[in-house]
Amino acid sequence: MSAPVHAGPDWDRALRDTALWIIDAGGRSAQGVAPIVQAGHPALRAEATQYDAQLADDELVALLDVMRRTMHAAPGVGLAAPQLGLPLAIAVLEDPGTSSDEHARTRERDPLPYRVLVNPSYEAVPDDTGAEVLASFYEGCLSVVGYTAVVARARQVHLTALDESGAPVDELVTGWSARIVQHETDHLGGTLYLDRADLRSLATTDGFGARWASEPRPDAASHALGFPLH
């Protein structure tokens, strides 16, 4: 269960103070990054507060810069503000894609240019018959270091949000990009990927790399570990 949603000027000041601490931490770091909190931190289990100009424009820009640098340095393809201990509904995404044509084709993994999502939400998009379409692949998380597991997620989602300038975002997102959108937006509701994972697939990062990383789709892992695929 998510923590209660806070509201009011005192809470907004607390959010701003946390954001300024993150910005300062980035300024003091040689790489310009802030610490990523790990599973067990309350911010990862809270329902993030909707962004409503709690920060000045220059503060938001500075926060996003730190988030982007931290995501790149980790390295990762997405980072939500709660992963820096800030329960505010903001996430950054960027995926360079994969050098494997087979993985790119099987996972529908096209490069995703850098983008910011503010107050995002998504809905799964069914196929033409109205049936739910899921895709099962291994996922990891910068806030659950050392492990990976298979998550069945919607192949396509309808994303609504604002961008960093406040312009509306309303689009269909497919494949691996849709997976990233779902993963990062889930963070803003206090959900970790492990909450949606088939835990029979759970593997250490090293074990996954040694046994299953070469698979475009986790068929052999499914057979050996005894979990279903979609």
Secondary structure as a PSIPRED ss2 file (coil, helix, strand):
# PSIPRED VFORMAT (PSIPRED V4.0)

   1 M C   1.000  0.000  0.000
   2 S C   1.000  0.000  0.000
   3 A E   0.000  0.000  1.000
   4 P C   1.000  0.000  0.000
   5 V C   1.000  0.000  0.000
   6 H C   1.000  0.000  0.000
   7 A C   1.000  0.000  0.000
   8 G C   1.000  0.000  0.000
   9 P H   0.000  1.000  0.000
  10 D H   0.000  1.000  0.000
  11 W H   0.000  1.000  0.000
  12 D H   0.000  1.000  0.000
  13 R H   0.000  1.000  0.000
  14 A H   0.000  1.000  0.000
  15 L H   0.000  1.000  0.000
  16 R H   0.000  1.000  0.000
  17 D H   0.000  1.000  0.000
  18 T H   0.000  1.000  0.000
  19 A H   0.000  1.000  0.000
  20 L H   0.000  1.000  0.000
  21 W H   0.000  1.000  0.000
  22 I H   0.000  1.000  0.000
  23 I H   0.000  1.000  0.000
  24 D H   0.000  1.000  0.000
  25 A H   0.000  1.000  0.000
  26 G H   0.000  1.000  0.000
  27 G H   0.000  1.000  0.000
  28 R H   0.000  1.000  0.000
  29 S C   1.000  0.000  0.000
  30 A C   1.000  0.000  0.000
  31 Q C   1.000  0.000  0.000
  32 G C   1.000  0.000  0.000
  33 V C   1.000  0.000  0.000
  34 A C   1.000  0.000  0.000
  35 P C   1.000  0.000  0.000
  36 I C   1.000  0.000  0.000
  37 V C   1.000  0.000  0.000
  38 Q C   1.000  0.000  0.000
  39 A C   1.000  0.000  0.000
  40 G C   1.000  0.000  0.000
  41 H C   1.000  0.000  0.000
  42 P H   0.000  1.000  0.000
  43 A H   0.000  1.000  0.000
  44 L H   0.000  1.000  0.000
  45 R H   0.000  1.000  0.000
  46 A E   0.000  0.000  1.000
  47 E C   1.000  0.000  0.000
  48 A C   1.000  0.000  0.000
  49 T E   0.000  0.000  1.000
  50 Q C   1.000  0.000  0.000
  51 Y C   1.000  0.000  0.000
  52 D C   1.000  0.000  0.000
  53 A C   1.000  0.000  0.000
  54 Q C   1.000  0.000  0.000
  55 L C   1.000  0.000  0.000
  56 A C   1.000  0.000  0.000
  57 D H   0.000  1.000  0.000
  58 D H   0.000  1.000  0.000
  59 E H   0.000  1.000  0.000
  60 L H   0.000  1.000  0.000
  61 V H   0.000  1.000  0.000
  62 A H   0.000  1.000  0.000
  63 L H   0.000  1.000  0.000
  64 L H   0.000  1.000  0.000
  65 D H   0.000  1.000  0.000
  66 V H   0.000  1.000  0.000
  67 M H   0.000  1.000  0.000
  68 R H   0.000  1.000  0.000
  69 R H   0.000  1.000  0.000
  70 T H   0.000  1.000  0.000
  71 M H   0.000  1.000  0.000
  72 H H   0.000  1.000  0.000
  73 A H   0.000  1.000  0.000
  74 A C   1.000  0.000  0.000
  75 P C   1.000  0.000  0.000
  76 G C   1.000  0.000  0.000
  77 V C   1.000  0.000  0.000
  78 G E   0.000  0.000  1.000
  79 L E   0.000  0.000  1.000
  80 A E   0.000  0.000  1.000
  81 A H   0.000  1.000  0.000
  82 P H   0.000  1.000  0.000
  83 Q H   0.000  1.000  0.000
  84 L H   0.000  1.000  0.000
  85 G C   1.000  0.000  0.000
  86 L C   1.000  0.000  0.000
  87 P C   1.000  0.000  0.000
  88 L E   0.000  0.000  1.000
  89 A C   1.000  0.000  0.000
  90 I E   0.000  0.000  1.000
  91 A E   0.000  0.000  1.000
  92 V E   0.000  0.000  1.000
  93 L E   0.000  0.000  1.000
  94 E E   0.000  0.000  1.000
  95 D E   0.000  0.000  1.000
  96 P C   1.000  0.000  0.000
  97 G C   1.000  0.000  0.000
  98 T C   1.000  0.000  0.000
  99 S C   1.000  0.000  0.000
 100 S C   1.000  0.000  0.000
 101 D H   0.000  1.000  0.000
 102 E H   0.000  1.000  0.000
 103 H H   0.000  1.000  0.000
 104 A H   0.000  1.000  0.000
 105 R H   0.000  1.000  0.000
 106 T H   0.000  1.000  0.000
 107 R H   0.000  1.000  0.000
 108 E C   1.000  0.000  0.000
 109 R C   1.000  0.000  0.000
 110 D C   1.000  0.000  0.000
 111 P C   1.000  0.000  0.000
 112 L E   0.000  0.000  1.000
 113 P E   0.000  0.000  1.000
 114 Y E   0.000  0.000  1.000
 115 R E   0.000  0.000  1.000
 116 V E   0.000  0.000  1.000
 117 L E   0.000  0.000  1.000
 118 V E   0.000  0.000  1.000
 119 N E   0.000  0.000  1.000
 120 P E   0.000  0.000  1.000
 121 S E   0.000  0.000  1.000
 122 Y E   0.000  0.000  1.000
 123 E E   0.000  0.000  1.000
 124 A E   0.000  0.000  1.000
 125 V C   1.000  0.000  0.000
 126 P C   1.000  0.000  0.000
 127 D C   1.000  0.000  0.000
 128 D C   1.000  0.000  0.000
 129 T C   1.000  0.000  0.000
 130 G C   1.000  0.000  0.000
 131 A C   1.000  0.000  0.000
 132 E C   1.000  0.000  0.000
 133 V C   1.000  0.000  0.000
 134 L E   0.000  0.000  1.000
 135 A E   0.000  0.000  1.000
 136 S E   0.000  0.000  1.000
 137 F E   0.000  0.000  1.000
 138 Y E   0.000  0.000  1.000
 139 E E   0.000  0.000  1.000
 140 G C   1.000  0.000  0.000
 141 C C   1.000  0.000  0.000
 142 L C   1.000  0.000  0.000
 143 S C   1.000  0.000  0.000
 144 V C   1.000  0.000  0.000
 145 V C   1.000  0.000  0.000
 146 G C   1.000  0.000  0.000
 147 Y E   0.000  0.000  1.000
 148 T E   0.000  0.000  1.000
 149 A E   0.000  0.000  1.000
 150 V E   0.000  0.000  1.000
 151 V E   0.000  0.000  1.000
 152 A E   0.000  0.000  1.000
 153 R E   0.000  0.000  1.000
 154 A E   0.000  0.000  1.000
 155 R C   1.000  0.000  0.000
 156 Q E   0.000  0.000  1.000
 157 V E   0.000  0.000  1.000
 158 H E   0.000  0.000  1.000
 159 L E   0.000  0.000  1.000
 160 T E   0.000  0.000  1.000
 161 A E   0.000  0.000  1.000
 162 L E   0.000  0.000  1.000
 163 D C   1.000  0.000  0.000
 164 E C   1.000  0.000  0.000
 165 S C   1.000  0.000  0.000
 166 G C   1.000  0.000  0.000
 167 A C   1.000  0.000  0.000
 168 P E   0.000  0.000  1.000
 169 V E   0.000  0.000  1.000
 170 D E   0.000  0.000  1.000
 171 E E   0.000  0.000  1.000
 172 L E   0.000  0.000  1.000
 173 V E   0.000  0.000  1.000
 174 T E   0.000  0.000  1.000
 175 G H   0.000  1.000  0.000
 176 W H   0.000  1.000  0.000
 177 S H   0.000  1.000  0.000
 178 A H   0.000  1.000  0.000
 179 R H   0.000  1.000  0.000
 180 I H   0.000  1.000  0.000
 181 V H   0.000  1.000  0.000
 182 Q H   0.000  1.000  0.000
 183 H H   0.000  1.000  0.000
 184 E H   0.000  1.000  0.000
 185 T H   0.000  1.000  0.000
 186 D H   0.000  1.000  0.000
 187 H H   0.000  1.000  0.000
 188 L C   1.000  0.000  0.000
 189 G C   1.000  0.000  0.000
 190 G C   1.000  0.000  0.000
 191 T C   1.000  0.000  0.000
 192 L C   1.000  0.000  0.000
 193 Y H   0.000  1.000  0.000
 194 L H   0.000  1.000  0.000
 195 D H   0.000  1.000  0.000
 196 R C   1.000  0.000  0.000
 197 A E   0.000  0.000  1.000
 198 D E   0.000  0.000  1.000
 199 L E   0.000  0.000  1.000
 200 R E   0.000  0.000  1.000
 201 S E   0.000  0.000  1.000
 202 L E   0.000  0.000  1.000
 203 A E   0.000  0.000  1.000
 204 T E   0.000  0.000  1.000
 205 T H   0.000  1.000  0.000
 206 D H   0.000  1.000  0.000
 207 G H   0.000  1.000  0.000
 208 F H   0.000  1.000  0.000
 209 G H   0.000  1.000  0.000
 210 A H   0.000  1.000  0.000
 211 R H   0.000  1.000  0.000
 212 W C   1.000  0.000  0.000
 213 A C   1.000  0.000  0.000
 214 S C   1.000  0.000  0.000
 215 E C   1.000  0.000  0.000
 216 P C   1.000  0.000  0.000
 217 R C   1.000  0.000  0.000
 218 P C   1.000  0.000  0.000
 219 D H   0.000  1.000  0.000
 220 A H   0.000  1.000  0.000
 221 A H   0.000  1.000  0.000
 222 S H   0.000  1.000  0.000
 223 H H   0.000  1.000  0.000
 224 A H   0.000  1.000  0.000
 225 L H   0.000  1.000  0.000
 226 G C   1.000  0.000  0.000
 227 F C   1.000  0.000  0.000
 228 P C   1.000  0.000  0.000
 229 L C   1.000  0.000  0.000
 230 H C   1.000  0.000  0.000
